Amino acid sequence: MIRPFLLSTVSLALLASAAPAAAPPFETGAKVAFLLDLSSGAVLLNKNADVRMPPASMAKMMTTNVAFELIDKGELPLDKKCPVRTETWQKWHGPAAGSTMFLGVGEQPTVEDLLHGIVTLSGNDASVVLAECIAGTEQAFANVMNDNAKRLGLTNSHFGTANGWPDEGRTYVSARDLATLARSEIEHHPKLYKQFYGQTSYTWGKTLGSGQAITQANRNPLLGKVTGADGLKTGHTDEAGYGFTGSATQNGRRLIMVVAGIDSYNNRIAESVRLMEWGFNAWQTKPLYKAGAVVGSARVQMGSDSSVGLVAPRDLAVTMPSGILSKVASTKIRYQGPLKPGFKKGDHVADLIVTTADSGEQVMPLVAANDVAPAGFFGRIWIGLKQALGMA
């Protein structure tokens, strides 16, 4: 997290208008709604986004996030087998267990199998089996989930279970935190995200008697209805109502949405589709910088270089209402500085802050253009001398 310390103004020749544009209106029956444009960092809709609420099965996004972290570190093989304990099966099978993968006692599904069972089938059994496989017990795994939540900066979330099953309020999240978690899945684990999210169905288990294979459909309300939809996770309990964290990309622009507290399955579908379509249709992005462009510079204290260029790590754009010439009110570079040396080329060291008349602050990352090491012995002497003479 870049804390505001130094503010530098950046001049941008952008769109001008005689009057500021009004943000497009959107009304929803969802108790909670949040929509984020990843291309710009713009929050397009915020309805109770920081209110704590039960996540239901949307908590499983943290279970997959923990697994993705371990897989990408090489600490959790996808082909590792995870035994289904009798006690776990007894608790998480049958109608009272909610959504299941239909795991059987003594089966040894792999981590890959279980991730499909969690992401596509929302299996409560799969979530607990994977948690036990990783950490020994579900409670120990919940501790890992909470450590991960702190690392990601989730300030209104706590996890007591691996699957989001009601636990007398110990497990809670906010819509903003769910969007941050979804963003981590998408940006930090792109290969695994593509591998596991967005599948329309998955087959596991066999029916009693006939022994037919059981194929279950993904409940994601955007799949097949919104172009570019590829994630993430639904949730439902009597306590939480119907919720959904979803994402889609169109023309290189990715949105993340969260809705919660909806009163029915069908209304969750309707509101999810309507919100995502509004985000793509009522808003547009205007380019700021191409990937690799130097946006500005930052001072470095006692480094091998006294400053470093700040580069756009990807194409950067500003989000504005569609069909209206809007205006950028201000642009600033924000970083905690002077920067301390020891960072590498490509490290996130600053943010570009763009403020518009209709969507507030839009925060975009800037990365170092090159490595900057701490100054050597003679370099420190020279820097000190220049400071004493007022040359630095």
N, C-alpha and C positions, 0 to 999 in steps of 0.2 A: 504494500500500500504506500503510495507516494503522499506524504503529508505536506500541506502547503507551507512553504517557507519563503521561496523567492518567486516573485511574479514578474514575468517578462512579457511585454506586449509584442504581438506578432502582427504585422500588417498583411491583410488579405484583401485582394480586390475581388469582391463577391457580388452577389445579387443585391440590388438596391430597389427600394419601393417607396412610394409616397407615404404609405401607412403600414404598420405592422400587420401581419396576417393573424387571424384567430385560429387557435388550435381546433381541428375538426372535432365535433362533438361525438360522443359514443355513450349510450346508455345501456346498462346491462343489469339483469336480475341477479347475477352472481353477487354474493356477499363480499367477495374478494376478487379483484381482477388487476393484473399487472401485465404490461407489454413493453418489451425492451427491443430496441433496434441495435444489433451488435455492430453494424457497420459504422455507427457513429457514437454509440453509447447513450443515445437519446431514450428517455423514458416517455413512451407515447401515451400510456394510460396508467394511472395509479389510483386504485380504489382499495383502501385499507391494506396496502402492501406490506406494512410493518407490524400488523396485528398478529399476535401469536395464535396459532390454530393447530388442531390435530391434522397430520398429513395423510392419514390412512396409508394406502399403498405407495403414495408418492415418496414415502420414507425409503423405499427400496432403491431410489436413485443414489442414496448415500451408500447403500450396500454395494451396488455396482461400482460406485466411484472408488471405494476402498479397494475392491478387487482390481479395478483398472490400474490403480496406482501400483499395486504389488506386481501385477503382470508386466507393466512397462518397466519396472525396476529389475525384472528377471527373478523375482522372489516367489512367484506363483505361476507354475506352468499351467497352460490351458488343458493339458491332458492329465493333470493330477486327478486321481480318483478320490471321491469323497463318499465314505460309507454312510448309509441311512440307518441311524440308530433306531432301535425298537421304540424307545421313549419318545423320540422326535416324531416318528410315524404315528404313534398312538395319539399324540397331541394335534398333529396337523394332517388328519385325513377325515373324510366324511363331510357332510353338508355344514356342520357347525364350524369347520375350519376355514370357511371362505374359499377364496381362489386357491387352487392347488395345481401342481404339476402332475399329480398322481404318481408320486414316487412310491416304491414298494420297500418293505423291510428287507434289509440285506443287499439291496441294489447298491451299486457303486458308480453313480453318474460322475462324469468328469466336471471340472470347473467350467469348461465350455458348455456342457449340457445344462448345468445349473444356471449359468448366466442367460441362456436362451429361456429357461423356465421362469426366471425372474422378470426379464425385460418384456418378453412377448406374452407369457401366460400369467404373469403377476403371481407366481406361485408362493404362497406363504411357507409351504414345506421346503421349497427350493432355497428360499432366503435363509431359513434357519440351518439347513444342512450345510450351505456354503459358509455361514458364519461359524459353525462348529468346526468345519474343515480348516478354516483360516486361523481361528483364535482358540479353539478348544471348547469354549462355551459361548452361548449367545450373549451373556452378560459381558464377558471379556471382549467380544467383538463390538458390543455397544460402546465400550470405552474407546476402542479404536475409531469408531464412527465419530464420537465427540471430539477426539483429538484432531481428526480430519476436518471437522466443522470449524474448529478454531483456526486451523491452518488456512482454510479458505475464507476466513473472515465472516462466517455466518454468526451474526450477533443475536439473532432471535430464534435459535434452534437448539434442541437437545434431543438425543435419541436414547430410548430405553429398550428398543427391540430392533431386530433386523428387518422386520416386515411391516412395521407401522400398525400392528394390531393394538387396539385400545388398551392403555395401561394406566388408567386413572390420571391422565394428564401429564405423565412424566415425559412423554414424547410430544414435542411441539415444533413447529416451524413457522416461518413467515413466507409470504409470496415472494418477496424480494430475495430472501435466502434461497428459495427453490430455484429462482431464475439464475442466481449466482452458481448454484450447484450444477444446473443444466449447462451453463456456460463452461464450467470446468470440464464436464464430460466432452463437450463438443470441441473445445479449443486445445485442451491438454492431452486428450486421448482420441485423436481423430480416426485412427485406424480401427480401434476397438469400438468406437461409436458407430462407425459405418458397418462393422461386422455384426453388431448385435441389435442395434436399433432399427426400426422401420420395417421389420419383417411382418408380413400380414398374418402368419400363422406358424405354429410349431407342433410337432407330433411327438408325444411321449406317453408311454403307458398303454395298457390294454384293458378293454372292458371285461367285466366279470361274465363268465359263461361263454359268450361267443369268442372272446379273445381278440376282438377287433382293435386295431390301433386307434388311439385317441388323438384327434387333431383339434386343437383349440385356436380360435381366431384372436388376433390382437385387438384389444378394446380401444386402441388409439382412435379418437373420433375424427382426426384429420386425414388419416390414410385413405386414399382413394377419393377424397373430397376437396383437398387443397393441394395444388401443384407444389411439389418440392417438399412436402411433409415427410419427416423421417424420424420423429421421436416426440415425446419421450415416455411419460408415465401417467396413467390414470390412478385414481384412488376413490374408494367409497367405503364408508361405514355409516351406521345410523347417526353416530355422534357428529361426524365431519360433513355429511352430505356427499354430493358428487363433486370431485375435483379433477383437475388435469393440468399437467405441465407439458407444454408442447413446443415444437420448433419446426420451422420450414424455411427453405431458402428459394428465392426467385431472383434471377438475373444477378446473381452474386451477392444479394442482400439477404441476410439471415435475421429472422425475428424469433424471440422467445416469449412465450405467453404462459401465464398462470391464472387459472380460475378456480374458485373453491366456494363451497357452501351452496351449490346448485341443488334444486329440489328433485330432480329426476334424471334418469339415464338419458332420455331423449333430449331434454333441455341442455344437458352437458354437451351433447353433439352439436346442437344448434348454436349455442353460445360460443363454443370453441371455434367452430367454422366461421361464424360471423365476426368474431374478434380478429382472427388471423386475416381474413379477407379485408377487413377495414384497415388493418395495419399496412397491408401492401397497397391498397387502392387509394386510401385517403392521405397517405404520406409518400414522399419521394425523397431520394437522396441526390445531393449535388456534390460533385467531386471537389476535394480540397488538394490532396497531394497523392501522387503515385507512390507505390512502394519503392523505397530507396531514396526518396527525395529528402534533402537536408532542410529541415524546418527551422532550425535555429541552433543555438549553442548553449552550453551550461558551463559555469566556472567549476574548476576542480581545485581542491585545496591540497597542497603538498604532493602533487602528482608528477609523473614524468612529463605530462602536458598540463598547462594551466587552464585549458578548456577542452571541451569535447563537442563535436557536432551531434545534433539530435536528429534522428532519421525516422521516417515513417516506416514501420515494420511491415505494413500492408497498405493497400489503397485506403486512404482516409476520405470520408465523406461526411457532410452535414445533412441532417434530416429536417425536412420542411414540409408544410402542407402541400398536397398535390394541386397543380393548376393555379397556384398563386405565387407571384413574385414576392418573396420574403426577404428579410434582411438579417445579416449577422450583426448583432449588437456589439460584440467584443470577442477578441481571441487572445489567449494568454498561454504562455508556457509555465507550468508549475513543477517545481522540484524542490526537494529538501537539499539546501545547498549552503555554501559550496559543496559539491559532491566529494565524497571520500574516494580516493583512488583504490584500485584493486578490482575494478569491474572489467568485463569483457565486451567485445564487440557484439551487439545484439541484445545486451542486457537492458531490461526496462528500467530507465533511470529518471524519466520525466513523463509528464502528461500534457497534451494539448487540450486546453479548455476552450470550447466554442460556445458562446451564449447567443441564442436567438430570441426573437420577440415572442415566439409561440411554443417553444418546447424546452425552455430553460437551458441549464448547462448540459453540454455533451462532452464527455471525457474520452479522449483517445490516447493510446499509449505512444510514447516515443522512446526509441532505443539508442544506445551509444553507437556512434559511427566507427569507433575503433577501441582497442584495448587501452586502458590507462593504468599503469602500474604506480606504486608509491615511488616518490623521488628517492634517488640514491643519496649517499652521504654528502657529496659535493653539490648535488642538486638542491638539497635542503638548505645548505649554507648560502647558495646563490639566491634562493627564494627569500630567505630571511634577510639577506642584504638588500634585495630590491624593496622589500617591505619597509625596512628601516629608512631607506632613501626616498620612500614614497613613490617608487616606480611600479608597484604592483597593487 
